[in-house]
Amino acid sequence: MAALKIEQKMKKLGLFILAGGLLLGGCKETEPTSSNDTYPTDALTVDAKQRVLVVEQTGAWCQFCPNGAEKMIALDAFLGDAILPIAVHNKDDLTLPVSGLWDDNYPTQGVPNFYVMNEDAGLSPEGKIPAYINLVPTLGVNHAVVTTDTSYNVYAKIEVFTDSYNEDYLINSYLILDGVLAKDYGGGLDLNQVSSVPIVQTGAGSTPTKWAQNAAVVNGEPQVKAGDNYDHIEVLFTPANTANPWGLPLAEVNPFGRDFIEGDILGTKNTPILLSIPKTSLAPFETGLSVATIVWRLRTDGSGGYDYVNGYMSHFSNTN
C-alpha cells in the first residue's frame, strides 16, 4: 500500500514537472481573465465534514408513519446540516422509480424505518447518529446549482481528505421536495393520514391534515405543534440524468482513475462534474425545493448495492 501511495505521489509530481517544463520553455504575455474563464465552483470551499445520511422510509398508507415524520422534523431542527435527511416513500403518490432503487439498497421489513449512513436504525435513528457525526470524512462534497428553463444543473466539487485506492465511487444529485402538505399529496385532496397513536388528526376535503398534539421538543421549543399543517419533509423526487442510475463514476473525472489522494480536488474547470436534473411539473405540490448531491461507493460484497460516503444539500425557492 505504501508503494502504491508513493507511485501515485510520483505521478502527481510528474504532472507538476511537466507543467513546469512547459512554463519554463518561454514566457508570453497573457490576456486579462474574462468572465468566460470563470466556473460555477470557483468560489466554493469544501468542508472536512461528515454529513450523516438519515433515510426515512415511509408511506401514506402506514398509520404509524407520522411518528417517523415527527422524528425526522426533530432531527432536522436539532442537527441542521450535520445530517442529510431524505424521506423515501413506498406504495403511495410520492413513490417514484428512484424510490425503488433506494428501497432495494436499504431493505426493510416495514415502515416507518430509518437508516443512518449505511446501517439499519429501525425506529431509533438518534441512537446511531453520534457514532458518525464527528468522523473525518474520506472526502467532502459541495455544489453550485444553476437553474435553466429545462433543468437544474448541479456543478459538484469534491475534496479528498483521506487517501483511498481502487474504489468505485459514483456521484449523483437529486431534487428533493422540501415539505409536502397533506392536502397536496393526493391530487389536491387531503391526505387523511391518521396514526394509531394520536399524533395527527384527519382533515376534510382541501383542508390539510393537522398535527394533533405538541411533539418533537428541541431546545425547549416544540418543532411540531398542535394545529400545524402535517407535511413530509425532504422527499426524494428526481435524480440527475446519468447512464448509471446511481450516478457518474468519479474515475471518469479523476486523473488517477480509481485512486484518490489526500488534497486532490475534483469539480473544477479542469475536472468538471456536471449533473443535470430535468425540470418536471411539481403540481399539485406546494413545496420548497432542495438539491442533494451524494457520493456513493460500490459495495465489495458482490451485492451490487452502494454505500453512502458523503453528501451536501442546499435549499432554494420553488420557481416553477
N, C-alpha and C positions, 0 to 999 in steps of 0.2 A: 504494500500500500504506500509506504514511504517512497519507494522508487517511482511509483506511478505519479505521486504528487510532484516529485522533483521533475519528472518528464513534462508534466503539464505546465509547471512554472517555467521550464526552459522553453516550451513552445510559446508561452506568453512573452518571455524575454526576447525570443527570436522575432516576434512581430514588432516589438518596440525597436529592436535594432534595425529591422528592415525599414520601418518608418523613418528612423533617424537617418539611415543612409540616404534615403530619398531626399530628406530635407537638407542634408549636408551637400548634396550634389549641386545645389545652386539656389540663390535667393531671388525671389521675384516679388515685386510689389503687388499686393492683392487689393481687390476692390473692397470697399466697405461692406460689411454684412448687411444684407437686406432682410426685410420681414419674411421673404420667401425662404430664408435659411432657417427659420425657427421651426420647432417641432413641438407638438402639444405637451410632451412630458418634460420639456427642458427645465421648467421651474419646479418640478416635483421632487420631493425628497422621500425616501423610503425608510420607515421606522423599523428598527430591530425589535419588533413587537410581535408576539404570537397572539393572533386573534383566534379565539376559541370558537369553532363551529358548533352551534346548537341547532339541531334539526328537530322541529316539532312535527310529528306525524299525526294527522288529524282527519276528520271527516264530519260533514254536517249531519249525517245520519246517526252519529255517535252521541248518546246522551251525556256521557262523561267528558266529552271533548272540550266544553267550556272550561273545565278545570285546567286543561293544558294551555288554553289560550290565556287564561288569567295568569298562569305561572310564567308564560312567555313575556307578557307585558311587564311583569315584575322584574324579571331578569334583565330585560332591555332597559328599563328605567334605572336599575341599580348599577349595572355594569357598563352601560354605554358601549363605546366602540372596542371595549376589551373582548366582546363576543361578536360573532357574526351569526345573527339569528335568522333562520329560514324555515317557514312552515310549508310542508308538503301535504297536499290534500289527496284523499283516496275516495273514489266512488261518489263524487259529488260534482257540482257545476264548475269547480275550480281544479278538477283533475285534468291534466294535460299530458301529452306524450312524454314530456320531460319528467313528469311526476312518476311515471312507471320506471324510468331509469333509476331515479333516486330510491324508489321503494325496493327495487331489486338489489341495489347497492347497500341499503340499510334495512335488512329484513326484520320484520316484527310480527308477532302473533296477534296483536291487537292495537287499537288506538284508544285514547291518546298514548303516545310513546315518544321518548326522546332519545336521540343520540348526541353525545358530546365528543367532539373530534371524530374518532372512528370507533367509539365504544358505546354499546347499548347501555343507556342510563335508565331505562324503564320510566317510572314516573318521578324520578328524583334527579334531574339534571344538575341542581345546585350542589349535590354531593360530589359530582365528578369534576366540575369546572376548576376548583382550586388547584388541582394537581397539574393543570396545563397552563394556567394563566401567566405564570412568571418564567416560562421556559424561554431560552434563547432560540429563536426560530432558525430553521435551515435556510430559509430565505424570506424576504419581506415583499409585500405587494402594495402598489399604489396604482391609481389610474386617473386619466382625464377623459371626460365624456363630451363628445362633440355631437350635437343634435342636428340632423339634416331633415329634409322633408320626408324621407323614407326610412331612416334608420337612426339608431343611437350608435355612434362609432366610439368604441372604447379603446383608448390607447393605454395599454398596460405598461407598467415599469416595475422591474424586479431587481432586487439586490441580493446577492448571495452572502450569507453571514456564517455559514459552516460548509466546509468542503464536502461534496458528495460525488460519488463516482458510479458510472454505469447505471444511472437512474432514468427511468421513463417518466418524465414529468409532462403533464399537459396543463394548459391554461384555458379557461373559458369564462365568459361573462354572462350574467343572467339579469333579465329585467324582473324586478320584484315589485309586487303591489303592496304599497306601504299603508295598509289599513283598508279593509273592505267592509263596509257597513252591511248589516244583515239584510236590509231592505234591497240592496243592490245585488245580492248574492244569487237569487233565483229568478232572473229575468224581471227584476223590478218589484217582486213580491217579497214580503217579509220571510226571513229565513225560518222563523218559528222553531228555533233550536232551543230546547229546554233540557236542562240537566236533571238527572235523577237526584243529584244533590242540588238544592235550590240556589244556584248561583245566578242563573238568568231567568227572565220571565218572557213569555210569549208576547210578541207584538201583534198587530192586526192590520191586514192589508198593506198599505205603503208605509206604515209606522214601523220603524226599526225595533227589533228585539232590544230589550234593555238589560243592563246588569241589575240584579235584584237586591244585592247587598254589597256593602263595602268589603273589599278584599285587597290582597297584594299591597300591604303596607310597606313603604320604602322610606326610611328616614322619618318615620312618624306620619307620613302622608300617604293615604290610600291611593294607589295608582288606578284602581278600579273602584268607582263609586256608584252607589245605588242611584238608578235613574240615568246613568250614562248610556249612550248607544253601545250595543255589543258589536264588535267587529273582530276580524282576524288581521294580525299584523304580519308584515314581511312574507307575503305569499309568493312562492316560486311560480313564475309565469312563463317567460320565454327565454331560451338560450340564444347565444350568437350562432350564426351560420358557420359551422365548421364541419369538415369531412368526417372527423370522429366526433360523435355527439358529446364526448367528454372534453373536447377542446383541441387546441393547436399544440402539437408536440414541441416542447421547448428546444429539443435537439435540432429542430429545423432553423432555429434562430441563433442558438448558442454557437460561437466559433469552435468550441471544443466538443460539440455534439452532446453526448450524454454525460459528460464530466463537467462539474460545476465547482468553480474555485472561489474561495472566500474573497470578497471585494469586487467580484465581477458584477457588472450592471447590464441588464438587458432591457430593451424597450426604449432605446434612444433612436435618433435618426439613422444610426449605423446598424442597429439591430432592432428594427421596428416590430412591434407586436400590436396589430390592429384586429379587433374583434367586433364584427358588425352585427348588432341585434336589430332585426327588421321591426319596423313600426306596424302595429296592428291596432284595430279598433279596441278601445277599452270599455266601450258601452256594454252594460249599463253601469259599470263600476264608477263610483265617486271616490277616487283614491289618489293618494300621493304615489310617487314612484321612487324606487331606489335601483341602483345597479350594483350587483355583487360580482367581483372578479375573484376567481378561485384557482389556485394551483393544486392539481391532483397528482398522485403518484400511483402508477400501476402496481397492484399487489403482486408479490412474488410467490404467492401460494398456488398459482395456476387457475384461480377462480375467475379471472377476467375482471375483477372488481377494482375499485380505485379508493385510495385513502386520501383524505383531506390533508394538505400540507399547511397552507396559509391562505389568507384572503383579505379583501378590503371591500367596504361598502360605502357608497355615497348616496345622498338623498337629494332630490330636486323636485320642482313643481311639475304637475301634470299639465303639459301644454297642448295635449291632443285636442 
